Amino acid sequence: MRAAHATHATSVNANAAKHSRTNRASTPRRMMSRTAAAVAPFEFQTATRMVFGRGAFDRVPALVRELAELEGVDTTKNPVLIVTGESERFSKPLEEKLVGELGARAATFRCPRGEPTVASAIACIEFATKNKCGIVVAVGGGTAVDTAKCVAAMITNGGAEPDLYEFLEVVGRAQPLTKRTAPFIAIPTTAGPGAEVAKNSVLAKNSVLEAGDRKVSMRHPFMLPSVAVRRLCLCLFSGCPVRFSRHPSRAID
């Protein structure tokens, strides 16, 4: 009788251990199933290529050369458009490098102080068209980067007489782009905007009558930069107070 009891106890213990192992094996699957059900479907897009670290800024001429060869742009005939702000701290050395190292021509457009506007974007588009620019490089804050995005798109999609309103949302006809933008390199010098990894360009309206208190936008996956160049010292030494670099939500253009 004792032997039968011992045999029964052994059988119960074995079944319990098997059940425990089964529960442990199935628990991760159940957790994964619940997690998958809780996550809504989403997509993520960002710049095609990102260049980080020490010496990243010095690599820009080589990156321009790569894009020019890839896209068949002759930078001795079609200048590189540099879109920047009022400061020459980075734009001037960049222009000198492009001319000195590549033998390229360069044309620099300086955005007015403050947020990018429809008017300043149109002025930059006209500048790029007049100079027959083939590659766009933005160096500065969100104002320079967002302006440059519009210009890169209009170089290839605007035709002989580009009309930005054809593609603007809210105040325009919001037509989608049909061609890839001109090669575009974004070099942010402030920590906060994130424009270098986004597919849209946000502009301030020309007047309250045009769009009320709303901003206007131009967006398309083609507008993601070809290359985004990031090095922390560009933010720390661009004249932007350190507190803005440490706390991006306080950053300014």
Secondary structure, DSSP 8 states (H G I E B T S, - for coil): -HHHHHHHHHHHHHHHHHHHHHHHHHHHHHHHHHHHHHS--------S-EEESTTTGGGHHHHHHHHHHHHT--TTTS-EEEEE-S--TTHHHHHHHIIIII---EEEEE--SSS-BHHHHHHHHHHHHHHT--EEEEEESHHHHHHHHHHHHHHHHS-SS--GGGT-SSSS------S--S-EEEEE-SSS--GGG-SEEEEB-S-HHHHTT--EEEE-GGGS-SEEEE-HHHHHTSS--HHHHHSGGG---
